[in-house]
Amino acid sequence: MEEVNIKLDVMLAMRKMRLKTLAELTGLSEQNLSLIKTGKAKGIRFSTLYLICKHLNCQPGDLIECNFEEADEDNNK
């Protein structure tokens, strides 16, 4: 199974920003940001990623990581 982790909660904590504030700054809904934060979103648009990165002053790689070890372990089962 592919394992992609979203670290929006980490970035928000590092910036001492609440999800509601990010929603207000980006114009994105708090519900959609919550889905992204919890990893329940099926995908993310580049425009959404851009807005999040712009307002958190970070790069996409700061928000998204691939866990190859877990994915490889799942494939070997």
mmCIF file of the N, C-alpha and C atoms, coordinates in Angstrom:
data_MODEL
# 
_entry.id   MODEL 
# 
loop_
_atom_site.group_PDB 
_atom_site.id 
_atom_site.type_symbol 
_atom_site.label_atom_id 
_atom_site.label_alt_id 
_atom_site.label_comp_id 
_atom_site.label_asym_id 
_atom_site.label_entity_id 
_atom_site.label_seq_id 
_atom_site.pdbx_PDB_ins_code 
_atom_site.Cartn_x 
_atom_site.Cartn_y 
_atom_site.Cartn_z 
_atom_site.occupancy 
_atom_site.B_iso_or_equiv 
_atom_site.pdbx_formal_charge 
_atom_site.auth_seq_id 
_atom_site.auth_comp_id 
_atom_site.auth_asym_id 
_atom_site.auth_atom_id 
_atom_site.pdbx_PDB_model_num 
ATOM 1   N N  . MET A 1 1  ? 0.842   -1.191  0.000  1.00 0.00 ? 1  MET A N  1 
ATOM 2   C CA . MET A 1 1  ? 0.000   0.000   0.000  1.00 0.00 ? 1  MET A CA 1 
ATOM 3   C C  . MET A 1 1  ? 0.875   1.238   0.000  1.00 0.00 ? 1  MET A C  1 
ATOM 4   N N  . GLU A 1 2  ? 0.493   2.208   -0.808 1.00 0.00 ? 2  GLU A N  1 
ATOM 5   C CA . GLU A 1 2  ? 1.254   3.453   -0.864 1.00 0.00 ? 2  GLU A CA 1 
ATOM 6   C C  . GLU A 1 2  ? 1.033   4.242   0.417  1.00 0.00 ? 2  GLU A C  1 
ATOM 7   N N  . GLU A 1 3  ? 2.103   4.787   0.934  1.00 0.00 ? 3  GLU A N  1 
ATOM 8   C CA . GLU A 1 3  ? 2.006   5.516   2.202  1.00 0.00 ? 3  GLU A CA 1 
ATOM 9   C C  . GLU A 1 3  ? 2.521   6.941   2.009  1.00 0.00 ? 3  GLU A C  1 
ATOM 10  N N  . VAL A 1 4  ? 1.592   7.881   1.965  1.00 0.00 ? 4  VAL A N  1 
ATOM 11  C CA . VAL A 1 4  ? 1.924   9.308   1.871  1.00 0.00 ? 4  VAL A CA 1 
ATOM 12  C C  . VAL A 1 4  ? 1.363   9.973   3.108  1.00 0.00 ? 4  VAL A C  1 
ATOM 13  N N  . ASN A 1 5  ? 2.213   10.671  3.824  1.00 0.00 ? 5  ASN A N  1 
ATOM 14  C CA . ASN A 1 5  ? 1.786   11.337  5.053  1.00 0.00 ? 5  ASN A CA 1 
ATOM 15  C C  . ASN A 1 5  ? 1.746   12.848  4.853  1.00 0.00 ? 5  ASN A C  1 
ATOM 16  N N  . ILE A 1 6  ? 0.692   13.446  5.362  1.00 0.00 ? 6  ILE A N  1 
ATOM 17  C CA . ILE A 1 6  ? 0.539   14.902  5.318  1.00 0.00 ? 6  ILE A CA 1 
ATOM 18  C C  . ILE A 1 6  ? 0.915   15.443  6.691  1.00 0.00 ? 6  ILE A C  1 
ATOM 19  N N  . LYS A 1 7  ? 1.787   16.431  6.697  1.00 0.00 ? 7  LYS A N  1 
ATOM 20  C CA . LYS A 1 7  ? 2.276   16.987  7.961  1.00 0.00 ? 7  LYS A CA 1 
ATOM 21  C C  . LYS A 1 7  ? 1.762   18.407  8.194  1.00 0.00 ? 7  LYS A C  1 
ATOM 22  N N  . LEU A 1 8  ? 0.522   18.653  7.780  1.00 0.00 ? 8  LEU A N  1 
ATOM 23  C CA . LEU A 1 8  ? -0.058  19.983  7.962  1.00 0.00 ? 8  LEU A CA 1 
ATOM 24  C C  . LEU A 1 8  ? -0.181  20.330  9.442  1.00 0.00 ? 8  LEU A C  1 
ATOM 25  N N  . ASP A 1 9  ? -0.519  19.343  10.260 1.00 0.00 ? 9  ASP A N  1 
ATOM 26  C CA . ASP A 1 9  ? -0.635  19.608  11.691 1.00 0.00 ? 9  ASP A CA 1 
ATOM 27  C C  . ASP A 1 9  ? 0.713   20.022  12.292 1.00 0.00 ? 9  ASP A C  1 
ATOM 28  N N  . VAL A 1 10 ? 1.779   19.424  11.805 1.00 0.00 ? 10 VAL A N  1 
ATOM 29  C CA . VAL A 1 10 ? 3.121   19.773  12.296 1.00 0.00 ? 10 VAL A CA 1 
ATOM 30  C C  . VAL A 1 10 ? 3.478   21.198  11.894 1.00 0.00 ? 10 VAL A C  1 
ATOM 31  N N  . MET A 1 11 ? 3.194   21.527  10.628 1.00 0.00 ? 11 MET A N  1 
ATOM 32  C CA . MET A 1 11 ? 3.527   22.871  10.147 1.00 0.00 ? 11 MET A CA 1 
ATOM 33  C C  . MET A 1 11 ? 2.691   23.934  10.867 1.00 0.00 ? 11 MET A C  1 
ATOM 34  N N  . LEU A 1 12 ? 1.419   23.615  11.112 1.00 0.00 ? 12 LEU A N  1 
ATOM 35  C CA . LEU A 1 12 ? 0.577   24.558  11.845 1.00 0.00 ? 12 LEU A CA 1 
ATOM 36  C C  . LEU A 1 12 ? 1.124   24.773  13.255 1.00 0.00 ? 12 LEU A C  1 
ATOM 37  N N  . ALA A 1 13 ? 1.541   23.709  13.903 1.00 0.00 ? 13 ALA A N  1 
ATOM 38  C CA . ALA A 1 13 ? 2.092   23.813  15.256 1.00 0.00 ? 13 ALA A CA 1 
ATOM 39  C C  . ALA A 1 13 ? 3.389   24.622  15.249 1.00 0.00 ? 13 ALA A C  1 
ATOM 40  N N  . MET A 1 14 ? 4.231   24.381  14.243 1.00 0.00 ? 14 MET A N  1 
ATOM 41  C CA . MET A 1 14 ? 5.496   25.113  14.154 1.00 0.00 ? 14 MET A CA 1 
ATOM 42  C C  . MET A 1 14 ? 5.259   26.607  13.939 1.00 0.00 ? 14 MET A C  1 
ATOM 43  N N  . ARG A 1 15 ? 4.200   26.919  13.203 1.00 0.00 ? 15 ARG A N  1 
ATOM 44  C CA . ARG A 1 15 ? 3.887   28.332  12.916 1.00 0.00 ? 15 ARG A CA 1 
ATOM 45  C C  . ARG A 1 15 ? 2.958   28.930  13.977 1.00 0.00 ? 15 ARG A C  1 
ATOM 46  N N  . LYS A 1 16 ? 2.560   28.073  14.943 1.00 0.00 ? 16 LYS A N  1 
ATOM 47  C CA . LYS A 1 16 ? 1.638   28.494  16.004 1.00 0.00 ? 16 LYS A CA 1 
ATOM 48  C C  . LYS A 1 16 ? 0.386   29.127  15.397 1.00 0.00 ? 16 LYS A C  1 
ATOM 49  N N  . MET A 1 17 ? -0.171  28.391  14.421 1.00 0.00 ? 17 MET A N  1 
ATOM 50  C CA . MET A 1 17 ? -1.342  28.870  13.704 1.00 0.00 ? 17 MET A CA 1 
ATOM 51  C C  . MET A 1 17 ? -2.450  27.834  13.816 1.00 0.00 ? 17 MET A C  1 
ATOM 52  N N  . ARG A 1 18 ? -3.659  28.298  13.939 1.00 0.00 ? 18 ARG A N  1 
ATOM 53  C CA . ARG A 1 18 ? -4.809  27.395  14.000 1.00 0.00 ? 18 ARG A CA 1 
ATOM 54  C C  . ARG A 1 18 ? -5.329  27.148  12.588 1.00 0.00 ? 18 ARG A C  1 
ATOM 55  N N  . LEU A 1 19 ? -6.021  26.036  12.445 1.00 0.00 ? 19 LEU A N  1 
ATOM 56  C CA . LEU A 1 19 ? -6.590  25.681  11.147 1.00 0.00 ? 19 LEU A CA 1 
ATOM 57  C C  . LEU A 1 19 ? -7.570  26.746  10.667 1.00 0.00 ? 19 LEU A C  1 
ATOM 58  N N  . LYS A 1 20 ? -8.325  27.291  11.604 1.00 0.00 ? 20 LYS A N  1 
ATOM 59  C CA . LYS A 1 20 ? -9.301  28.334  11.266 1.00 0.00 ? 20 LYS A CA 1 
ATOM 60  C C  . LYS A 1 20 ? -8.608  29.559  10.681 1.00 0.00 ? 20 LYS A C  1 
ATOM 61  N N  . THR A 1 21 ? -7.484  29.926  11.239 1.00 0.00 ? 21 THR A N  1 
ATOM 62  C CA . THR A 1 21 ? -6.728  31.074  10.735 1.00 0.00 ? 21 THR A CA 1 
ATOM 63  C C  . THR A 1 21 ? -6.223  30.805  9.331  1.00 0.00 ? 21 THR A C  1 
ATOM 64  N N  . LEU A 1 22 ? -5.696  29.594  9.107  1.00 0.00 ? 22 LEU A N  1 
ATOM 65  C CA . LEU A 1 22 ? -5.218  29.232  7.773  1.00 0.00 ? 22 LEU A CA 1 
ATOM 66  C C  . LEU A 1 22 ? -6.366  29.271  6.770  1.00 0.00 ? 22 LEU A C  1 
ATOM 67  N N  . ALA A 1 23 ? -7.530  28.823  7.187  1.00 0.00 ? 23 ALA A N  1 
ATOM 68  C CA . ALA A 1 23 ? -8.699  28.850  6.310  1.00 0.00 ? 23 ALA A CA 1 
ATOM 69  C C  . ALA A 1 23 ? -9.049  30.291  5.938  1.00 0.00 ? 23 ALA A C  1 
ATOM 70  N N  . GLU A 1 24 ? -8.996  31.181  6.909  1.00 0.00 ? 24 GLU A N  1 
ATOM 71  C CA . GLU A 1 24 ? -9.307  32.586  6.638  1.00 0.00 ? 24 GLU A CA 1 
ATOM 72  C C  . GLU A 1 24 ? -8.276  33.207  5.705  1.00 0.00 ? 24 GLU A C  1 
ATOM 73  N N  . LEU A 1 25 ? -7.002  32.880  5.909  1.00 0.00 ? 25 LEU A N  1 
ATOM 74  C CA . LEU A 1 25 ? -5.940  33.453  5.081  1.00 0.00 ? 25 LEU A CA 1 
ATOM 75  C C  . LEU A 1 25 ? -5.982  32.951  3.651  1.00 0.00 ? 25 LEU A C  1 
ATOM 76  N N  . THR A 1 26 ? -6.281  31.656  3.484  1.00 0.00 ? 26 THR A N  1 
ATOM 77  C CA . THR A 1 26 ? -6.233  31.046  2.150  1.00 0.00 ? 26 THR A CA 1 
ATOM 78  C C  . THR A 1 26 ? -7.546  31.155  1.403  1.00 0.00 ? 26 THR A C  1 
ATOM 79  N N  . GLY A 1 27 ? -8.640  31.331  2.122  1.00 0.00 ? 27 GLY A N  1 
ATOM 80  C CA . GLY A 1 27 ? -9.949  31.304  1.481  1.00 0.00 ? 27 GLY A CA 1 
ATOM 81  C C  . GLY A 1 27 ? -10.459 29.890  1.262  1.00 0.00 ? 27 GLY A C  1 
ATOM 82  N N  . LEU A 1 28 ? -9.719  28.913  1.768  1.00 0.00 ? 28 LEU A N  1 
ATOM 83  C CA . LEU A 1 28 ? -10.133 27.508  1.670  1.00 0.00 ? 28 LEU A CA 1 
ATOM 84  C C  . LEU A 1 28 ? -11.038 27.198  2.855  1.00 0.00 ? 28 LEU A C  1 
ATOM 85  N N  . SER A 1 29 ? -11.911 26.219  2.683  1.00 0.00 ? 29 SER A N  1 
ATOM 86  C CA . SER A 1 29 ? -12.809 25.895  3.788  1.00 0.00 ? 29 SER A CA 1 
ATOM 87  C C  . SER A 1 29 ? -12.051 25.156  4.885  1.00 0.00 ? 29 SER A C  1 
ATOM 88  N N  . GLU A 1 30 ? -12.477 25.385  6.113  1.00 0.00 ? 30 GLU A N  1 
ATOM 89  C CA . GLU A 1 30 ? -11.861 24.710  7.250  1.00 0.00 ? 30 GLU A CA 1 
ATOM 90  C C  . GLU A 1 30 ? -12.076 23.197  7.156  1.00 0.00 ? 30 GLU A C  1 
ATOM 91  N N  . GLN A 1 31 ? -13.218 22.807  6.593  1.00 0.00 ? 31 GLN A N  1 
ATOM 92  C CA . GLN A 1 31 ? -13.517 21.377  6.438  1.00 0.00 ? 31 GLN A CA 1 
ATOM 93  C C  . GLN A 1 31 ? -12.527 20.711  5.486  1.00 0.00 ? 31 GLN A C  1 
ATOM 94  N N  . ASN A 1 32 ? -12.263 21.362  4.345  1.00 0.00 ? 32 ASN A N  1 
ATOM 95  C CA . ASN A 1 32 ? -11.309 20.776  3.396  1.00 0.00 ? 32 ASN A CA 1 
ATOM 96  C C  . ASN A 1 32 ? -9.904  20.730  3.983  1.00 0.00 ? 32 ASN A C  1 
ATOM 97  N N  . LEU A 1 33 ? -9.523  21.797  4.684  1.00 0.00 ? 33 LEU A N  1 
ATOM 98  C CA . LEU A 1 33 ? -8.202  21.790  5.313  1.00 0.00 ? 33 LEU A CA 1 
ATOM 99  C C  . LEU A 1 33 ? -8.113  20.711  6.382  1.00 0.00 ? 33 LEU A C  1 
ATOM 100 N N  . SER A 1 34 ? -9.214  20.480  7.085  1.00 0.00 ? 34 SER A N  1 
ATOM 101 C CA . SER A 1 34 ? -9.226  19.428  8.104  1.00 0.00 ? 34 SER A CA 1 
ATOM 102 C C  . SER A 1 34 ? -9.045  18.048  7.464  1.00 0.00 ? 34 SER A C  1 
ATOM 103 N N  . LEU A 1 35 ? -9.694  17.831  6.317  1.00 0.00 ? 35 LEU A N  1 
ATOM 104 C CA . LEU A 1 35 ? -9.525  16.553  5.606  1.00 0.00 ? 35 LEU A CA 1 
ATOM 105 C C  . LEU A 1 35 ? -8.069  16.359  5.186  1.00 0.00 ? 35 LEU A C  1 
ATOM 106 N N  . ILE A 1 36 ? -7.459  17.445  4.714  1.00 0.00 ? 36 ILE A N  1 
ATOM 107 C CA . ILE A 1 36 ? -6.045  17.368  4.312  1.00 0.00 ? 36 ILE A CA 1 
ATOM 108 C C  . ILE A 1 36 ? -5.183  17.094  5.533  1.00 0.00 ? 36 ILE A C  1 
ATOM 109 N N  . LYS A 1 37 ? -5.451  17.808  6.607  1.00 0.00 ? 37 LYS A N  1 
ATOM 110 C CA . LYS A 1 37 ? -4.649  17.679  7.838  1.00 0.00 ? 37 LYS A CA 1 
ATOM 111 C C  . LYS A 1 37 ? -4.696  16.266  8.406  1.00 0.00 ? 37 LYS A C  1 
ATOM 112 N N  . THR A 1 38 ? -5.861  15.658  8.339  1.00 0.00 ? 38 THR A N  1 
ATOM 113 C CA . THR A 1 38 ? -6.013  14.324  8.919  1.00 0.00 ? 38 THR A CA 1 
ATOM 114 C C  . THR A 1 38 ? -5.649  13.204  7.944  1.00 0.00 ? 38 THR A C  1 
ATOM 115 N N  . GLY A 1 39 ? -5.281  13.585  6.716  1.00 0.00 ? 39 GLY A N  1 
ATOM 116 C CA . GLY A 1 39 ? -4.905  12.575  5.726  1.00 0.00 ? 39 GLY A CA 1 
ATOM 117 C C  . GLY A 1 39 ? -6.095  11.862  5.113  1.00 0.00 ? 39 GLY A C  1 
ATOM 118 N N  . LYS A 1 40 ? -7.280  12.389  5.296  1.00 0.00 ? 40 LYS A N  1 
ATOM 119 C CA . LYS A 1 40 ? -8.484  11.750  4.753  1.00 0.00 ? 40 LYS A CA 1 
ATOM 120 C C  . LYS A 1 40 ? -8.828  12.243  3.354  1.00 0.00 ? 40 LYS A C  1 
ATOM 121 N N  . ALA A 1 41 ? -8.156  13.292  2.900  1.00 0.00 ? 41 ALA A N  1 
ATOM 122 C CA . ALA A 1 41 ? -8.405  13.791  1.545  1.00 0.00 ? 41 ALA A CA 1 
ATOM 123 C C  . ALA A 1 41 ? -7.848  12.804  0.535  1.00 0.00 ? 41 ALA A C  1 
ATOM 124 N N  . LYS A 1 42 ? -8.568  12.592  -0.545 1.00 0.00 ? 42 LYS A N  1 
ATOM 125 C CA . LYS A 1 42 ? -8.129  11.661  -1.598 1.00 0.00 ? 42 LYS A CA 1 
ATOM 126 C C  . LYS A 1 42 ? -7.044  12.268  -2.470 1.00 0.00 ? 42 LYS A C  1 
ATOM 127 N N  . GLY A 1 43 ? -6.968  13.581  -2.484 1.00 0.00 ? 43 GLY A N  1 
ATOM 128 C CA . GLY A 1 43 ? -5.975  14.269  -3.305 1.00 0.00 ? 43 GLY A CA 1 
ATOM 129 C C  . GLY A 1 43 ? -5.934  15.732  -2.918 1.00 0.00 ? 43 GLY A C  1 
ATOM 130 N N  . ILE A 1 44 ? -5.015  16.444  -3.538 1.00 0.00 ? 44 ILE A N  1 
ATOM 131 C CA . ILE A 1 44 ? -4.884  17.871  -3.261 1.00 0.00 ? 44 ILE A CA 1 
ATOM 132 C C  . ILE A 1 44 ? -4.488  18.567  -4.562 1.00 0.00 ? 44 ILE A C  1 
ATOM 133 N N  . ARG A 1 45 ? -5.171  19.643  -4.872 1.00 0.00 ? 45 ARG A N  1 
ATOM 134 C CA . ARG A 1 45 ? -4.854  20.408  -6.071 1.00 0.00 ? 45 ARG A CA 1 
ATOM 135 C C  . ARG A 1 45 ? -3.572  21.201  -5.846 1.00 0.00 ? 45 ARG A C  1 
ATOM 136 N N  . PHE A 1 46 ? -2.857  21.431  -6.955 1.00 0.00 ? 46 PHE A N  1 
ATOM 137 C CA . PHE A 1 46 ? -1.644  22.236  -6.855 1.00 0.00 ? 46 PHE A CA 1 
ATOM 138 C C  . PHE A 1 46 ? -1.976  23.642  -6.357 1.00 0.00 ? 46 PHE A C  1 
ATOM 139 N N  . SER A 1 47 ? -3.120  24.172  -6.777 1.00 0.00 ? 47 SER A N  1 
ATOM 140 C CA . SER A 1 47 ? -3.499  25.522  -6.348 1.00 0.00 ? 47 SER A CA 1 
ATOM 141 C C  . SER A 1 47 ? -3.739  25.557  -4.832 1.00 0.00 ? 47 SER A C  1 
ATOM 142 N N  . THR A 1 48 ? -4.311  24.500  -4.290 1.00 0.00 ? 48 THR A N  1 
ATOM 143 C CA . THR A 1 48 ? -4.520  24.407  -2.844 1.00 0.00 ? 48 THR A CA 1 
ATOM 144 C C  . THR A 1 48 ? -3.183  24.284  -2.124 1.00 0.00 ? 48 THR A C  1 
ATOM 145 N N  . LEU A 1 49 ? -2.337  23.439  -2.648 1.00 0.00 ? 49 LEU A N  1 
ATOM 146 C CA . LEU A 1 49 ? -1.002  23.260  -2.062 1.00 0.00 ? 49 LEU A CA 1 
ATOM 147 C C  . LEU A 1 49 ? -0.231  24.575  -2.076 1.00 0.00 ? 49 LEU A C  1 
ATOM 148 N N  . TYR A 1 50 ? -0.350  25.305  -3.177 1.00 0.00 ? 50 TYR A N  1 
ATOM 149 C CA . TYR A 1 50 ? 0.322   26.595  -3.301 1.00 0.00 ? 50 TYR A CA 1 
ATOM 150 C C  . TYR A 1 50 ? -0.145  27.559  -2.210 1.00 0.00 ? 50 TYR A C  1 
ATOM 151 N N  . LEU A 1 51 ? -1.466  27.655  -2.041 1.00 0.00 ? 51 LEU A N  1 
ATOM 152 C CA . LEU A 1 51 ? -2.006  28.575  -1.035 1.00 0.00 ? 51 LEU A CA 1 
ATOM 153 C C  . LEU A 1 51 ? -1.553  28.210  0.370  1.00 0.00 ? 51 LEU A C  1 
ATOM 154 N N  . ILE A 1 52 ? -1.578  26.923  0.672  1.00 0.00 ? 52 ILE A N  1 
ATOM 155 C CA . ILE A 1 52 ? -1.148  26.473  2.003  1.00 0.00 ? 52 ILE A CA 1 
ATOM 156 C C  . ILE A 1 52 ? 0.328   26.815  2.222  1.00 0.00 ? 52 ILE A C  1 
ATOM 157 N N  . CYS A 1 53 ? 1.146   26.490  1.233  1.00 0.00 ? 53 CYS A N  1 
ATOM 158 C CA . CYS A 1 53 ? 2.584   26.758  1.359  1.00 0.00 ? 53 CYS A CA 1 
ATOM 159 C C  . CYS A 1 53 ? 2.858   28.258  1.453  1.00 0.00 ? 53 CYS A C  1 
ATOM 160 N N  . LYS A 1 54 ? 2.138   29.036  0.661  1.00 0.00 ? 54 LYS A N  1 
ATOM 161 C CA . LYS A 1 54 ? 2.334   30.493  0.672  1.00 0.00 ? 54 LYS A CA 1 
ATOM 162 C C  . LYS A 1 54 ? 2.077   31.070  2.063  1.00 0.00 ? 54 LYS A C  1 
ATOM 163 N N  . HIS A 1 55 ? 0.993   30.633  2.685  1.00 0.00 ? 55 HIS A N  1 
ATOM 164 C CA . HIS A 1 55 ? 0.624   31.226  3.972  1.00 0.00 ? 55 HIS A CA 1 
ATOM 165 C C  . HIS A 1 55 ? 1.338   30.583  5.156  1.00 0.00 ? 55 HIS A C  1 
ATOM 166 N N  . LEU A 1 56 ? 1.896   29.411  4.970  1.00 0.00 ? 56 LEU A N  1 
ATOM 167 C CA . LEU A 1 56 ? 2.697   28.799  6.042  1.00 0.00 ? 56 LEU A CA 1 
ATOM 168 C C  . LEU A 1 56 ? 4.191   29.041  5.810  1.00 0.00 ? 56 LEU A C  1 
ATOM 169 N N  . ASN A 1 57 ? 4.489   29.711  4.689  1.00 0.00 ? 57 ASN A N  1 
ATOM 170 C CA . ASN A 1 57 ? 5.883   30.007  4.337  1.00 0.00 ? 57 ASN A CA 1 
ATOM 171 C C  . ASN A 1 57 ? 6.732   28.730  4.357  1.00 0.00 ? 57 ASN A C  1 
ATOM 172 N N  . CYS A 1 58 ? 6.294   27.768  3.559  1.00 0.00 ? 58 CYS A N  1 
ATOM 173 C CA . CYS A 1 58 ? 7.012   26.491  3.499  1.00 0.00 ? 58 CYS A CA 1 
ATOM 174 C C  . CYS A 1 58 ? 6.983   25.946  2.077  1.00 0.00 ? 58 CYS A C  1 
ATOM 175 N N  . GLN A 1 59 ? 7.609   24.825  1.870  1.00 0.00 ? 59 GLN A N  1 
ATOM 176 C CA . GLN A 1 59 ? 7.648   24.152  0.573  1.00 0.00 ? 59 GLN A CA 1 
ATOM 177 C C  . GLN A 1 59 ? 6.770   22.911  0.629  1.00 0.00 ? 59 GLN A C  1 
ATOM 178 N N  . PRO A 1 60 ? 6.305   22.418  -0.528 1.00 0.00 ? 60 PRO A N  1 
ATOM 179 C CA . PRO A 1 60 ? 5.469   21.207  -0.520 1.00 0.00 ? 60 PRO A CA 1 
ATOM 180 C C  . PRO A 1 60 ? 6.109   20.034  0.217  1.00 0.00 ? 60 PRO A C  1 
ATOM 181 N N  . GLY A 1 61 ? 7.408   19.904  0.117  1.00 0.00 ? 61 GLY A N  1 
ATOM 182 C CA . GLY A 1 61 ? 8.100   18.821  0.801  1.00 0.00 ? 61 GLY A CA 1 
ATOM 183 C C  . GLY A 1 61 ? 8.042   18.926  2.318  1.00 0.00 ? 61 GLY A C  1 
ATOM 184 N N  . ASP A 1 62 ? 7.775   20.131  2.803  1.00 0.00 ? 62 ASP A N  1 
ATOM 185 C CA . ASP A 1 62 ? 7.607   20.312  4.248  1.00 0.00 ? 62 ASP A CA 1 
ATOM 186 C C  . ASP A 1 62 ? 6.270   19.757  4.717  1.00 0.00 ? 62 ASP A C  1 
ATOM 187 N N  . LEU A 1 63 ? 5.316   19.632  3.788  1.00 0.00 ? 63 LEU A N  1 
ATOM 188 C CA . LEU A 1 63 ? 3.962   19.191  4.127  1.00 0.00 ? 63 LEU A CA 1 
ATOM 189 C C  . LEU A 1 63 ? 3.689   17.729  3.795  1.00 0.00 ? 63 LEU A C  1 
ATOM 190 N N  . ILE A 1 64 ? 4.418   17.216  2.813  1.00 0.00 ? 64 ILE A N  1 
ATOM 191 C CA . ILE A 1 64 ? 4.120   15.862  2.319  1.00 0.00 ? 64 ILE A CA 1 
ATOM 192 C C  . ILE A 1 64 ? 5.380   15.009  2.391  1.00 0.00 ? 64 ILE A C  1 
ATOM 193 N N  . GLU A 1 65 ? 5.218   13.806  2.906  1.00 0.00 ? 65 GLU A N  1 
ATOM 194 C CA . GLU A 1 65 ? 6.339   12.873  2.913  1.00 0.00 ? 65 GLU A CA 1 
ATOM 195 C C  . GLU A 1 65 ? 5.844   11.497  2.487  1.00 0.00 ? 65 GLU A C  1 
ATOM 196 N N  . CYS A 1 66 ? 6.717   10.774  1.814  1.00 0.00 ? 66 CYS A N  1 
ATOM 197 C CA . CYS A 1 66 ? 6.421   9.401   1.410  1.00 0.00 ? 66 CYS A CA 1 
ATOM 198 C C  . CYS A 1 66 ? 7.149   8.466   2.357  1.00 0.00 ? 66 CYS A C  1 
ATOM 199 N N  . ASN A 1 67 ? 6.420   7.526   2.905  1.00 0.00 ? 67 ASN A N  1 
ATOM 200 C CA . ASN A 1 67 ? 7.027   6.546   3.795  1.00 0.00 ? 67 ASN A CA 1 
ATOM 201 C C  . ASN A 1 67 ? 7.234   5.253   3.018  1.00 0.00 ? 67 ASN A C  1 
ATOM 202 N N  . PHE A 1 68 ? 8.412   5.106   2.432  1.00 0.00 ? 68 PHE A N  1 
ATOM 203 C CA . PHE A 1 68 ? 8.704   3.952   1.594  1.00 0.00 ? 68 PHE A CA 1 
ATOM 204 C C  . PHE A 1 68 ? 8.843   2.673   2.403  1.00 0.00 ? 68 PHE A C  1 
ATOM 205 N N  . GLU A 1 69 ? 9.331   2.786   3.636  1.00 0.00 ? 69 GLU A N  1 
ATOM 206 C CA . GLU A 1 69 ? 9.524   1.581   4.445  1.00 0.00 ? 69 GLU A CA 1 
ATOM 207 C C  . GLU A 1 69 ? 8.202   0.898   4.740  1.00 0.00 ? 69 GLU A C  1 
ATOM 208 N N  . GLU A 1 70 ? 7.196   1.645   5.166  1.00 0.00 ? 70 GLU A N  1 
ATOM 209 C CA . GLU A 1 70 ? 5.884   1.051   5.434  1.00 0.00 ? 70 GLU A CA 1 
ATOM 210 C C  . GLU A 1 70 ? 5.273   0.485   4.166  1.00 0.00 ? 70 GLU A C  1 
ATOM 211 N N  . ALA A 1 71 ? 5.424   1.199   3.059  1.00 0.00 ? 71 ALA A N  1 
ATOM 212 C CA . ALA A 1 71 ? 4.880   0.718   1.793  1.00 0.00 ? 71 ALA A CA 1 
ATOM 213 C C  . ALA A 1 71 ? 5.573   -0.575  1.385  1.00 0.00 ? 71 ALA A C  1 
ATOM 214 N N  . ASP A 1 72 ? 6.899   -0.644  1.540  1.00 0.00 ? 72 ASP A N  1 
ATOM 215 C CA . ASP A 1 72 ? 7.640   -1.863  1.186  1.00 0.00 ? 72 ASP A CA 1 
ATOM 216 C C  . ASP A 1 72 ? 7.250   -3.026  2.099  1.00 0.00 ? 72 ASP A C  1 
ATOM 217 N N  . GLU A 1 73 ? 7.077   -2.750  3.393  1.00 0.00 ? 73 GLU A N  1 
ATOM 218 C CA . GLU A 1 73 ? 6.671   -3.810  4.323  1.00 0.00 ? 73 GLU A CA 1 
ATOM 219 C C  . GLU A 1 73 ? 5.312   -4.368  3.950  1.00 0.00 ? 73 GLU A C  1 
ATOM 220 N N  . ASP A 1 74 ? 4.390   -3.482  3.569  1.00 0.00 ? 74 ASP A N  1 
ATOM 221 C CA . ASP A 1 74 ? 3.058   -3.933  3.161  1.00 0.00 ? 74 ASP A CA 1 
ATOM 222 C C  . ASP A 1 74 ? 3.129   -4.775  1.898  1.00 0.00 ? 74 ASP A C  1 
ATOM 223 N N  . ASN A 1 75 ? 4.021   -4.423  0.974  1.00 0.00 ? 75 ASN A N  1 
ATOM 224 C CA . ASN A 1 75 ? 4.144   -5.176  -0.270 1.00 0.00 ? 75 ASN A CA 1 
ATOM 225 C C  . ASN A 1 75 ? 4.770   -6.541  -0.055 1.00 0.00 ? 75 ASN A C  1 
ATOM 226 N N  . ASN A 1 76 ? 5.593   -6.688  0.992  1.00 0.00 ? 76 ASN A N  1 
ATOM 227 C CA . ASN A 1 76 ? 6.270   -7.955  1.248  1.00 0.00 ? 76 ASN A CA 1 
ATOM 228 C C  . ASN A 1 76 ? 5.415   -8.930  2.051  1.00 0.00 ? 76 ASN A C  1 
ATOM 229 N N  . LYS A 1 77 ? 4.261   -8.495  2.518  1.00 0.00 ? 77 LYS A N  1 
ATOM 230 C CA . LYS A 1 77 ? 3.393   -9.390  3.306  1.00 0.00 ? 77 LYS A CA 1 
ATOM 231 C C  . LYS A 1 77 ? 2.658   -10.347 2.407  1.00 0.00 ? 77 LYS A C  1 
# 
